[in-house]
Amino acid sequence: MPTRLHRVIVSVSDLPRSRRFYVDLLGLDPQERMGDAQLLSIGDGVELLLHQRETLPSDLSISASFGVEDLDGTCARWAAVGGAIVDEPADQPWGERMAVVRDPDGHLICLVQAG
């Protein structure tokens, strides 16, 4: 039986602030809140768990990629509230339209135009 991705855990320093990024901006579906953790549904049975604890973001670690309906609009809304855009939305040689942003804790997040 092949292994499948079940859950991605992201350490966050401020759970409500990170919840706004992942739920309000990216549209993930909030599920169960468990003390210092918030479970979000990504879809297809995959979960994102925001865990409030010490965090040390690194550009050398894993980054997540999310498909969004309106890449340019999502980046504009994030920039309007002071969010960091690392790579502006651009068409990539492999055919995707993609941008890279930092979440509220500085973790790299790739955003890809869905569709």
All heavy atoms as an XYZ file, in Angstrom:
877
protein
N       0.837     -1.176      0.000
C       0.000      0.000      0.000
C       0.887      1.246      0.000
O       1.790      1.368      0.821
C      -0.891     -0.017      1.242
C      -1.814      1.164      1.340
S      -2.976      0.931      2.675
C      -2.754      2.477      3.494
N       0.670      2.178     -0.909
C       1.508      3.383     -0.946
C       1.231      4.303      0.246
O       0.127      4.348      0.769
C       1.114      4.063     -2.258
C      -0.196      3.476     -2.647
C      -0.301      2.136     -1.984
N       2.244      5.003      0.640
C       2.109      5.997      1.696
C       1.417      7.222      1.130
O       1.643      7.596     -0.015
C       3.505      6.395      2.219
O       4.149      5.220      2.711
C       3.420      7.413      3.316
N       0.556      7.854      1.928
C      -0.095      9.079      1.477
C       0.086     10.146      2.545
O       0.243      9.839      3.720
C      -1.562      8.863      1.159
C      -2.443      8.628      2.368
C      -3.920      8.603      1.956
N      -4.774      8.605      3.113
C      -5.181      9.686      3.770
N      -4.789     10.876      3.384
N      -5.974      9.606      4.816
N       0.067     11.372      2.122
C       0.185     12.485      3.051
C      -1.098     12.586      3.864
O      -2.195     12.631      3.309
C       0.430     13.795      2.282
C       0.633     15.036      3.129
C       1.863     14.915      4.016
C       0.742     16.263      2.230
N      -0.959     12.610      5.182
C      -2.108     12.686      6.076
C      -2.222     14.065      6.724
O      -3.282     14.664      6.745
C      -1.996     11.613      7.164
C      -3.012     11.723      8.246
N      -4.357     11.495      8.044
C      -2.897     12.067      9.543
C      -5.013     11.690      9.165
N      -4.153     12.040     10.093
N      -1.114     14.573      7.256
C      -1.151     15.835      7.992
C       0.207     16.528      7.886
O       1.247     15.902      7.956
C      -1.463     15.560      9.457
C      -1.501     16.792     10.329
C      -1.822     16.462     11.790
N      -3.148     15.863     11.872
C      -3.447     14.825     12.681
N      -2.528     14.303     13.460
N      -4.669     14.337     12.693
N       0.139     17.853      7.745
C       1.321     18.702      7.816
C       1.177     19.527      9.094
O       0.108     20.085      9.353
C       1.422     19.639      6.584
C       2.577     20.607      6.732
C       1.558     18.814      5.311
N       2.229     19.590      9.896
C       2.203     20.339     11.152
C       3.108     21.554     11.000
O       4.256     21.427     10.588
C       2.662     19.466     12.322
C       1.747     18.245     12.436
C       2.678     20.276     13.626
C       2.244     17.172     13.379
N       2.552     22.720     11.317
C       3.301     23.966     11.223
C       3.370     24.571     12.616
O       2.334     24.804     13.255
C       2.627     24.964     10.253
C       3.397     26.279     10.208
C       2.524     24.358      8.859
N       4.577     24.826     13.108
C       4.759     25.503     14.395
C       4.520     26.989     14.185
O       5.077     27.586     13.273
C       6.180     25.280     14.924
O       6.384     23.907     15.178
N       3.682     27.570     15.041
C       3.333     28.986     14.931
C       3.478     29.649     16.297
O       3.238     29.029     17.326
C       1.905     29.184     14.377
C       1.772     28.538     13.000
C       0.846     28.643     15.313
N       3.859     30.918     16.304
C       4.049     31.628     17.570
C       2.768     32.273     18.079
O       2.637     32.547     19.267
C       5.146     32.685     17.431
O       4.777     33.636     16.454
N       1.817     32.528     17.190
C       0.564     33.198     17.550
C      -0.557     32.515     16.783
O      -0.771     32.784     15.599
C       0.663     34.684     17.195
C      -0.558     35.485     17.563
O      -1.682     34.946     17.538
O      -0.393     36.681     17.851
N      -1.270     31.616     17.454
C      -2.276     30.789     16.784
C      -3.383     31.610     16.115
O      -3.679     31.366     14.938
C      -2.861     29.777     17.770
C      -3.784     28.716     17.199
C      -3.107     27.911     16.090
C      -4.249     27.789     18.310
N      -3.984     32.596     16.778
C      -5.037     33.376     16.098
C      -4.531     34.099     14.843
O      -5.209     34.138     13.816
C      -5.508     34.366     17.158
C      -5.183     33.698     18.466
C      -3.897     32.952     18.197
N      -3.325     34.653     14.897
C      -2.763     35.355     13.734
C      -2.547     34.377     12.578
O      -2.893     34.663     11.429
C      -1.448     36.028     14.141
C      -0.781     36.799     13.025
C       0.528     37.387     13.472
N       1.489     36.309     13.706
C       2.747     36.487     14.051
N       3.210     37.697     14.242
N       3.545     35.464     14.235
N      -1.992     33.219     12.871
C      -1.746     32.225     11.821
C      -3.051     31.648     11.293
O      -3.174     31.371     10.098
C      -0.848     31.110     12.348
O       0.447     31.613     12.572
N      -4.031     31.489     12.154
C      -5.339     31.001     11.720
C      -5.942     31.964     10.695
O      -6.515     31.533      9.693
C      -6.270     30.841     12.923
C      -7.590     30.190     12.589
C      -8.475     30.124     13.849
N      -9.671     29.357     13.620
C     -10.749     29.805     12.983
N     -10.776     31.020     12.481
N     -11.808     29.027     12.831
N      -5.801     33.259     10.924
C      -6.317     34.241      9.959
C      -5.637     34.072      8.599
O      -6.279     34.167      7.560
C      -6.138     35.666     10.488
C      -7.116     36.027     11.591
C      -7.082     37.497     11.954
N      -5.807     37.948     12.470
C      -5.443     37.874     13.753
N      -6.256     37.354     14.651
N      -4.261     38.320     14.130
N      -4.329     33.826      8.575
C      -3.606     33.639      7.319
C      -4.130     32.406      6.583
O      -4.500     32.467      5.405
C      -2.103     33.500      7.586
C      -1.287     33.167      6.364
C      -0.914     34.159      5.468
C      -0.892     31.865      6.102
C      -0.163     33.856      4.337
C      -0.138     31.551      4.974
C       0.221     32.553      4.087
N      -4.144     31.267      7.266
C      -4.488     30.008      6.608
C      -5.986     29.850      6.336
O      -6.372     29.215      5.351
C      -3.960     28.818      7.423
C      -2.463     28.705      7.349
C      -1.643     29.235      8.345
C      -1.845     28.111      6.257
C      -0.262     29.151      8.265
C      -0.467     28.011      6.162
C       0.323     28.540      7.170
O       1.680     28.451      7.069
N      -6.841     30.435      7.177
C      -8.289     30.312      6.979
C      -8.827     31.484      6.161
O      -9.452     31.292      5.117
C      -9.035     30.214      8.333
C     -10.546     30.273      8.138
C      -8.637     28.934      9.059
N      -8.595     32.709      6.624
C      -9.184     33.874      5.962
C      -8.540     34.175      4.610
O      -9.228     34.527      3.662
C      -9.089     35.113      6.857
C      -9.869     34.958      8.158
O     -10.703     34.032      8.255
O      -9.637     35.750      9.083
N      -7.224     34.057      4.507
C      -6.541     34.378      3.251
C      -6.529     33.195      2.282
O      -6.863     33.345      1.114
C      -5.115     34.860      3.519
C      -4.364     35.336      2.280
C      -4.939     36.669      1.783
C      -2.881     35.481      2.555
N      -6.136     32.012      2.778
C      -5.999     30.859      1.883
C      -7.264     30.016      1.773
O      -7.369     29.173      0.888
C      -4.827     29.980      2.326
C      -3.449     30.643      2.315
C      -2.375     29.622      2.634
C      -3.168     31.323      0.980
N      -8.217     30.210      2.673
C      -9.490     29.519      2.563
C      -9.525     28.097      3.082
O     -10.433     27.338      2.732
N      -8.556     27.697      3.924
C      -8.612     26.351      4.491
C      -9.786     26.259      5.460
O     -10.207     27.248      6.058
C      -7.301     26.002      5.194
C      -6.046     26.029      4.313
C      -4.842     25.526      5.089
C      -6.229     25.218      3.049
N     -10.302     25.060      5.628
C     -11.510     24.822      6.413
C     -11.153     24.490      7.865
O     -10.568     23.439      8.130
C     -12.280     23.663      5.762
C     -13.622     23.416      6.387
O     -14.163     24.312      7.063
O     -14.140     22.296      6.195
N     -11.510     25.375      8.819
C     -11.191     25.089     10.221
C     -11.981     23.897     10.732
O     -13.172     23.764     10.458
C     -11.560     26.375     10.960
C     -12.492     27.092     10.070
C     -12.206     26.642      8.664
N     -11.303     23.045     11.460
C     -11.923     21.872     12.066
C     -11.799     22.007     13.585
O     -12.105     23.054     14.112
C     -11.237     20.598     11.557
C     -11.258     20.438     10.049
C     -12.639     20.223      9.491
O     -13.352     19.332      9.921
N     -13.041     21.041      8.528
N     -11.282     21.025     14.217
C     -11.205     20.966     15.677
C     -10.098     21.866     16.241
O      -9.009     21.942     15.687
C     -10.943     19.509     16.080
C     -10.966     19.258     17.551
C     -10.762     17.782     17.875
O     -10.709     16.955     16.951
O     -10.638     17.482     19.065
N     -10.415     22.549     17.341
C      -9.419     23.319     18.100
C      -9.080     22.489     19.327
O      -9.965     22.051     20.054
C     -10.005     24.679     18.489
C      -9.170     25.495     19.461
C      -8.103     26.298     18.735
N      -7.211     26.945     19.661
C      -7.248     28.229     20.000
N      -8.166     29.017     19.477
N      -6.376     28.720     20.828
N      -7.789     22.255     19.560
C      -7.336     21.402     20.652
C      -6.286     22.148     21.466
O      -5.097     21.995     21.204
C      -6.758     20.095     20.100
C      -7.709     19.339     19.198
S      -6.887     18.149     18.108
C      -6.162     19.250     16.897
N      -6.698     22.987     22.408
C      -5.755     23.733     23.230
C      -4.905     24.656     22.386
O      -5.412     25.608     21.793
N      -3.619     24.367     22.305
C      -2.672     25.186     21.551
C      -2.542     24.759     20.096
O      -1.539     25.058     19.446
C      -1.289     25.135     22.213
C      -1.247     25.893     23.523
O      -2.121     26.750     23.747
O      -0.339     25.629     24.328
N      -3.536     24.065     19.583
C      -3.468     23.583     18.203
C      -4.809     23.791     17.508
O      -5.865     23.710     18.128
C      -3.083     22.111     18.163
N      -4.734     24.067     16.220
C      -5.926     24.235     15.389
C      -5.789     23.326     14.180
O      -4.814     23.412     13.435
C      -6.063     25.680     14.911
C      -7.127     25.919     13.868
C      -8.539     25.837     14.427
O      -8.873     26.593     15.324
N      -9.360     24.950     13.901
N      -6.739     22.443     13.995
C      -6.747     21.535     12.861
C      -7.523     22.181     11.716
O      -8.616     22.710     11.919
C      -7.394     20.213     13.264
C      -7.263     19.055     12.292
C      -5.805     18.673     12.093
C      -8.047     17.862     12.817
N      -6.933     22.160     10.532
C      -7.560     22.715      9.329
C      -7.619     21.618      8.273
O      -6.699     20.812      8.154
C      -6.744     23.892      8.784
C      -6.414     25.006      9.763
C      -5.446     25.992      9.124
C      -7.670     25.711     10.222
N      -8.676     21.614      7.492
C      -8.793     20.654      6.398
C      -8.274     21.295      5.117
O      -8.682     22.395      4.750
C     -10.252     20.239      6.219
O     -10.373     19.424      5.068
N      -7.368     20.589      4.444
C      -6.866     21.036      3.151
C      -7.735     20.451      2.044
O      -7.899     21.030      0.988
C      -5.389     20.626      2.968
C      -4.516     21.333      4.007
C      -4.907     20.930      1.562
C      -3.070     20.884      4.005
N      -8.320     19.300      2.294
C      -9.132     18.591      1.310
C      -8.539     17.232      1.017
O      -7.378     16.958      1.327
N      -9.330     16.351      0.441
C      -8.902     14.992      0.096
C      -8.324     14.245      1.290
O      -7.394     13.447      1.141
C      -7.889     15.005     -1.061
C      -8.485     15.533     -2.349
O      -9.689     15.297     -2.578
O      -7.758     16.179     -3.130
N      -8.828     14.542      2.511
C      -8.370     13.849      3.705
C      -7.053     14.338      4.268
O      -6.533     13.753      5.210
N      -6.493     15.394      3.712
C      -5.215     15.930      4.205
C      -5.503     17.081      5.167
O      -6.382     17.910      4.919
C      -4.315     16.408      3.043
C      -3.007     16.969      3.563
C      -4.056     15.266      2.072
N      -4.771     17.121      6.262
C      -4.964     18.132      7.296
C      -3.719     18.986      7.472
O      -2.601     18.530      7.223
C      -5.263     17.455      8.637
C      -6.458     16.552      8.622
C      -6.564     15.686      9.856
O      -5.533     15.405     10.506
O      -7.692     15.270     10.170
N      -3.948     20.208      7.928
C      -2.870     21.095      8.353
C      -3.121     21.371      9.822
O      -4.222     21.772     10.200
C      -2.881     22.403      7.557
C      -1.780     23.397      7.920
C      -0.439     22.908      7.383
C      -2.089     24.764      7.353
N      -2.127     21.114     10.657
C      -2.248     21.369     12.085
C      -1.350     22.542     12.446
O      -0.136     22.476     12.266
C      -1.842     20.141     12.902
C      -1.952     20.314     14.415
C      -3.422     20.303     14.841
C      -1.190     19.231     15.143
N      -1.963     23.626     12.898
C      -1.207     24.776     13.407
C      -0.978     24.526     14.883
O      -1.931     24.389     15.654
C      -1.997     26.070     13.200
C      -2.409     26.395     11.770
C      -3.254     27.660     11.740
C      -1.193     26.524     10.877
N       0.283     24.437     15.296
C       0.632     24.129     16.678
C       1.382     25.317     17.265
O       2.486     25.630     16.814
C       1.479     22.869     16.737
C       1.731     22.389     18.118
N       2.534     21.318     18.377
C       1.288     22.808     19.328
C       2.585     21.110     19.688
N       1.835     22.011     20.268
N       0.765     25.979     18.243
C       1.407     27.140     18.865
C       2.503     26.654     19.800
O       2.245     25.984     20.795
C       0.389     27.984     19.644
C       1.022     29.257     20.190
C      -0.009     30.218     20.715
O      -0.909     30.602     19.988
N       0.126     30.597     21.963
N       3.724     26.976     19.434
C       4.917     26.619     20.209
C       6.077     27.393     19.628
O       5.929     28.114     18.635
C       5.168     25.117     20.165
C       5.359     24.563     18.769
C       5.517     23.066     18.797
N       5.526     22.518     17.442
C       5.563     21.240     17.176
N       5.604     20.365     18.157
N       5.562     20.811     15.943
N       7.231     27.233     20.200
C       8.405     27.932     19.676
C       8.617     27.542     18.221
O       8.480     26.381     17.839
C       9.640     27.567     20.490
C      10.872     28.315     20.074
C      12.076     28.002     20.942
O      11.901     27.498     22.056
O      13.199     28.261     20.477
N       8.930     28.532     17.409
C       9.120     28.274     15.990
C      10.424     28.908     15.525
O      10.835     29.936     16.049
C       7.926     28.804     15.163
O       8.155     28.509     13.793
C       7.717     30.280     15.343
N      11.051     28.273     14.579
C      12.285     28.792     14.001
C      12.222     28.560     12.495
O      12.659     27.533     11.986
C      13.505     28.082     14.607
C      14.865     28.553     14.128
C      15.087     30.018     14.476
C      15.957     27.708     14.740
N      11.625     29.506     11.754
C      11.504     29.312     10.309
C      12.872     29.297      9.632
O      13.811     29.932     10.105
C      10.678     30.505      9.847
C      10.814     31.515     10.914
C      11.100     30.785     12.191
N      12.950     28.546      8.559
C      14.194     28.433      7.815
C      13.874     28.300      6.335
O      12.975     27.551      5.955
C      14.979     27.208      8.275
O      16.029     26.935      7.384
N      14.605     29.008      5.517
C      14.448     28.861      4.071
C      15.043     27.547      3.583
O      14.895     27.190      2.421
C      15.113     30.025      3.340
C      14.368     31.334      3.550
O      13.344     31.341      4.271
O      14.810     32.354      3.007
N      15.712     26.825      4.464
C      16.353     25.571      4.087
C      15.504     24.355      4.427
O      15.920     23.232      4.201
C      17.713     25.451      4.789
C      18.689     26.602      4.527
C      19.957     26.423      5.333
C      19.007     26.694      3.042
N      14.331     24.582      4.999
C      13.481     23.463      5.387
C      12.376     23.251      4.355
O      12.390     23.836      3.286
C      12.882     23.732      6.771
O      12.066     24.887      6.725
N      11.426     22.455      4.695
C      10.296     22.159      3.813
C       9.388     23.374      3.736
O       9.179     24.067      4.718
C       9.512     20.951      4.367
C      10.391     19.708      4.331
C       8.213     20.741      3.614
C       9.783     18.516      5.018
N       8.826     23.632      2.570
C       7.786     24.645      2.466
C       6.565     23.995      1.828
O       6.679     23.019      1.091
C       8.253     25.862      1.665
O       8.357     25.571      0.314
N       5.399     24.530      2.149
C       4.149     23.992      1.621
C       3.724     24.798      0.406
O       4.087     25.964      0.255
C       3.075     24.046      2.696
N       2.932     24.181     -0.443
C       2.397     24.846     -1.633
C       0.887     24.669     -1.636
O       0.390     23.562     -1.432
C       3.019     24.228     -2.885
O       2.531     24.851     -4.037
N       0.163     25.772     -1.854
C      -1.294     25.748     -1.865
C      -1.801     26.303     -3.189
O      -1.299     27.320     -3.668
C      -1.868     26.600     -0.727
C      -1.562     26.062      0.638
C      -0.452     26.506      1.333
C      -2.376     25.105      1.217
C      -0.157     26.013      2.595
C      -2.091     24.603      2.479
C      -0.979     25.058      3.173
N      -2.824     25.684     -3.736
C      -3.502     26.206     -4.911
C      -4.551     27.209     -4.468
O      -5.323     26.930     -3.550
N      -4.572     28.373     -5.075
C      -5.556     29.406     -4.758
C      -6.286     29.809     -6.036
O      -5.726     29.749     -7.124
C      -4.914     30.643     -4.076
C      -4.318     30.265     -2.728
C      -3.841     31.266     -4.951
N      -7.538     30.223     -5.886
C      -8.357     30.588     -7.046
C      -7.879     31.862     -7.725
O      -7.963     31.993     -8.935
C      -9.822     30.730     -6.621
C     -10.469     29.424     -6.214
C     -10.518     28.400     -7.334
O     -10.786     28.771     -8.491
O     -10.273     27.219     -7.049
N      -7.426     32.828     -6.943
C      -7.021     34.134     -7.476
C      -5.640     34.489     -6.915
O      -5.531     35.141     -5.889
C      -8.062     35.190     -7.079
C      -7.691     36.599     -7.525
O      -6.747     36.762     -8.330
O      -8.348     37.541     -7.055
N      -4.606     34.023     -7.590
C      -3.237     34.205     -7.110
C      -2.885     35.676     -6.938
O      -2.399     36.088     -5.880
C      -2.254     33.532     -8.074
C      -0.771     33.690     -7.721
C      -0.454     33.009     -6.399
C       0.092     33.135     -8.836
N      -3.143     36.487     -7.942
C      -2.779     37.902     -7.866
C      -3.552     38.608     -6.754
O      -2.988     39.391     -5.988
C      -3.001     38.583     -9.216
C      -2.044     38.043    -10.272
O      -0.932     38.579    -10.384
O      -2.398     37.066    -10.961
N      -4.845     38.323     -6.644
C      -5.665     38.932     -5.606
C      -5.246     38.494     -4.214
O      -5.209     39.300     -3.277
N      -4.926     37.202     -4.056
C      -4.481     36.691     -2.759
C      -3.195     37.380     -2.332
O      -3.059     37.819     -1.190
C      -4.282     35.160     -2.821
O      -5.527     34.542     -3.166
C      -3.787     34.605     -1.503
N      -2.245     37.503     -3.247
C      -0.981     38.178     -2.927
C      -1.208     39.653     -2.612
O      -0.601     40.198     -1.684
C       0.021     38.008     -4.070
S       0.660     36.329     -4.211
N      -2.089     40.303     -3.351
C      -2.380     41.718     -3.101
C      -3.007     41.904     -1.719
O      -2.645     42.837     -0.986
C      -3.302     42.272     -4.187
N      -3.941     41.017     -1.342
C      -4.565     41.113     -0.016
C      -3.538     40.874      1.081
O      -3.557     41.540      2.116
C      -5.730     40.126      0.100
C      -6.949     40.543     -0.696
C      -8.178     39.709     -0.391
N      -8.002     38.275     -0.544
C      -8.047     37.630     -1.712
N      -8.234     38.298     -2.838
N      -7.886     36.327     -1.755
N      -2.628     39.940      0.874
C      -1.593     39.638      1.871
C      -0.636     40.830      2.003
O      -0.301     41.252      3.108
C      -0.863     38.359      1.496
C       0.171     37.913      2.495
C       1.455     37.581      2.235
C       0.005     37.732      3.906
N       2.106     37.214      3.384
C       1.235     37.301      4.433
C      -1.055     37.904      4.788
C       1.432     37.032      5.786
C      -0.865     37.633      6.141
C       0.367     37.209      6.623
N      -0.219     41.397      0.899
C       0.684     42.559      0.929
C      -0.004     43.764      1.580
O       0.637     44.533      2.308
C       1.149     42.901     -0.477
N      -1.304     43.916      1.370
C      -2.044     45.061      1.918
C      -2.075     45.067      3.440
O      -2.203     46.130      4.049
C      -3.469     45.081      1.365
N      -1.936     43.906      4.061
C      -1.913     43.843      5.528
C      -0.491     43.676      6.055
O      -0.281     43.285      7.194
C      -2.847     42.738      6.074
C      -4.294     43.033      5.721
C      -2.431     41.354      5.590
N       0.495     43.966      5.199
C       1.889     43.916      5.627
C       2.560     42.574      5.458
O       3.688     42.379      5.919
N       1.893     41.637      4.796
C       2.485     40.321      4.580
C       3.648     40.389      3.604
O       3.658     41.213      2.683
N       4.618     39.520      3.808
C       5.825     39.510      2.980
C       5.617     38.667      1.725
O       5.219     37.508      1.796
C       7.002     38.963      3.772
N       5.928     39.276      0.583
C       5.919     38.576     -0.705
C       7.383     38.369     -1.091
O       8.124     39.332     -1.249
C       5.206     39.406     -1.805
C       3.822     39.866     -1.359
C       5.173     38.641     -3.112
C       2.794     38.792     -1.218
N       7.798     37.131     -1.214
C       9.184     36.809     -1.576
C       9.358     36.858     -3.084
O      10.274     37.476     -3.604
C       9.589     35.425     -1.011
C      10.998     35.048     -1.440
C       9.457     35.408      0.513
N       8.471     36.178     -3.800
C       8.465     36.169     -5.268
C       7.067     36.555     -5.726
O       6.097     35.857     -5.411
C       8.813     34.778     -5.829
C      10.234     34.355     -5.516
O      11.127     35.217     -5.506
O      10.444     33.143     -5.284
N       6.956     37.644     -6.443
C       5.674     38.118     -6.963
C       5.072     37.072     -7.904
O       5.805     36.258     -8.484
C       5.872     39.437     -7.727
C       6.282     40.603     -6.856
C       5.156     41.116     -5.972
O       3.970     40.875     -6.280
O       5.479     41.753     -4.951
N       3.759     37.092     -8.096
C       3.134     36.152     -9.036
C       3.793     36.250    -10.420
O       4.003     37.347    -10.939
C       1.681     36.618     -9.098
C       1.450     37.300     -7.785
C       2.769     37.961     -7.457
N       4.121     35.105    -10.970
C       4.758     35.067    -12.289
C       4.505     33.714    -12.937
O       4.368     32.695    -12.255
C       6.262     35.301    -12.159
N       4.442     33.720    -14.257
C       4.333     32.475    -15.011
C       5.683     31.773    -14.977
O       6.727     32.393    -15.214
C       3.924     32.765    -16.452
C       2.530     33.374    -16.540
O       1.685     33.063    -15.672
O       2.290     34.178    -17.452
N       5.655     30.476    -14.660
C       6.875     29.692    -14.535
C       7.120     28.864    -15.800
O       6.171     28.523    -16.513
C       6.776     28.766    -13.310
C       6.551     29.508    -12.008
C       7.649     30.505    -11.705
O       8.838     30.229    -11.898
N       7.269     31.692    -11.236
N       8.378     28.526    -16.080
C       8.699     27.755    -17.283
C       8.002     26.398    -17.350
O       7.771     25.872    -18.437
C      10.224     27.568    -17.207
C      10.712     28.589    -16.245
C       9.579     28.906    -15.332
N       7.635     25.831    -16.192
C       6.989     24.526    -16.166
C       5.466     24.636    -16.309
O       4.750     23.656    -16.231
C       7.344     23.740    -14.903
C       7.077     24.469    -13.626
C       5.914     24.482    -12.902
C       7.982     25.295    -12.918
N       6.031     25.272    -11.800
C       7.311     25.792    -11.772
C       9.302     25.690    -13.117
C       7.907     26.642    -10.845
C       9.888     26.535    -12.180
C       9.197     26.996    -11.070
N       4.952     25.870    -16.527
C       3.543     26.050    -16.858
C       2.653     26.575    -15.742
O       1.494     26.886    -15.999
N       3.140     26.656    -14.519
C       2.318     27.181    -13.424
C       2.490     28.696    -13.296
O       3.529     29.240    -13.666
C       2.741     26.574    -12.078
C       2.396     25.138    -11.901
C       2.818     24.597    -10.553
O       3.876     24.987    -10.017
O       2.069     23.772    -10.024
N       1.470     29.340    -12.763
C       1.591     30.729    -12.307
C       1.730     30.632    -10.801
O       0.880     30.066    -10.120
C       0.371     31.554    -12.698
C       0.511     33.016    -12.290
C      -0.407     33.927    -13.106
N      -0.304     35.303    -12.683
C       0.677     36.138    -12.999
N       1.645     35.716    -13.804
N       0.701     37.380    -12.557
N       2.833     31.143    -10.263
C       3.206     30.876     -8.885
C       3.752     32.126     -8.218
O       4.319     33.004     -8.889
C       4.258     29.770     -8.852
C       4.620     29.285     -7.477
S       5.941     28.039     -7.552
C       7.358     29.105     -7.379
N       3.611     32.188     -6.906
C       4.225     33.222     -6.073
C       4.722     32.547     -4.800
O       4.276     31.449     -4.446
C       3.213     34.313     -5.732
N       5.635     33.207     -4.113
C       6.115     32.718     -2.822
C       5.928     33.842     -1.813
O       6.323     34.982     -2.062
C       7.602     32.289     -2.888
C       8.092     31.825     -1.514
C       7.799     31.193     -3.927
N       5.297     33.491     -0.682
C       5.062     34.449      0.395
C       5.609     33.861      1.691
O       5.992     32.698      1.742
C       3.553     34.767      0.553
C       2.979     35.305     -0.758
C       2.756     33.558      1.018
N       5.636     34.703      2.718
C       5.958     34.217      4.059
C       4.693     34.278      4.892
O       3.972     35.268      4.848
C       7.043     35.070      4.710
C       8.393     34.889      4.061
C       9.505     35.524      4.898
N      10.754     35.454      4.172
C      11.540     34.377      4.123
N      11.212     33.290      4.777
N      12.658     34.397      3.428
N       4.427     33.212      5.652
C       3.288     33.247      6.563
C       3.644     34.156      7.738
O       4.759     34.704      7.780
C       2.870     31.824      6.966
C       3.704     31.191      8.063
O       4.728     31.764      8.491
O       3.326     30.092      8.506
N       2.751     34.365      8.696
C       3.050     35.292      9.785
C       4.297     34.963     10.600
O       4.896     35.845     11.214
C       1.790     35.218     10.665
C       0.708     34.871      9.707
C       1.354     33.928      8.726
N       4.730     33.700     10.612
C       5.946     33.323     11.329
C       7.189     33.290     10.456
O       8.265     32.950     10.909
C       5.752     31.958     12.008
C       4.924     32.089     13.273
O       5.427     32.649     14.261
O       3.760     31.652     13.259
N       7.033     33.618      9.180
C       8.181     33.646      8.282
C       8.411     32.364      7.501
O       9.376     32.266      6.749
N       7.521     31.371      7.649
C       7.651     30.140      6.870
C       7.356     30.433      5.404
O       6.434     31.181      5.085
C       6.657     29.069      7.362
C       6.810     28.713      8.801
N       7.946     28.131      9.307
C       5.949     28.865      9.835
C       7.789     27.925     10.607
N       6.584     28.370     10.955
N       8.140     29.866      4.506
C       7.903     30.022      3.075
C       6.671     29.225      2.649
O       6.544     28.047      2.979
C       9.106     29.547      2.264
C      10.346     30.425      2.319
C      11.480     29.758      1.541
C      10.073     31.810      1.777
N       5.788     29.888      1.924
C       4.579     29.260      1.400
C       4.502     29.570     -0.084
O       4.543     30.736     -0.489
C       3.319     29.799      2.109
C       3.376     29.608      3.624
C       2.059     29.190      1.504
C       3.351     28.168      4.076
N       4.426     28.518     -0.906
C       4.251     28.701     -2.348
C       2.752     28.753     -2.628
O       1.989     27.945     -2.099
C       4.857     27.535     -3.121
S       6.632     27.396     -2.924
N       2.355     29.693     -3.437
C       0.960     29.815     -3.864
C       0.921     29.611     -5.379
O       1.709     30.213     -6.114
C       0.397     31.190     -3.503
C       0.416     31.547     -2.020
C      -0.102     32.968     -1.812
C      -0.397     30.549     -1.215
N       0.012     28.755     -5.824
C      -0.091     28.415     -7.237
C      -1.516     28.714     -7.693
O      -2.480     28.407     -6.978
C       0.234     26.917     -7.465
C       0.049     26.530     -8.902
C       1.645     26.599     -6.988
N      -1.637     29.318     -8.855
C      -2.953     29.586     -9.417
C      -3.672     28.265     -9.673
O      -3.176     27.436    -10.427
C      -2.825     30.389    -10.721
C      -4.138     30.702    -11.402
C      -4.961     31.711    -10.624
O      -4.440     32.739    -10.210
N      -6.232     31.448    -10.457
N      -4.807     28.071     -9.016
C      -5.582     26.836     -9.195
C      -6.356     26.929    -10.506
O      -6.695     28.009    -10.956
C      -6.541     26.648     -8.023
N      -6.634     25.793    -11.050
C      -7.472     25.807    -12.244
C      -6.877     25.041    -13.304
O      -6.876     24.376    -14.067
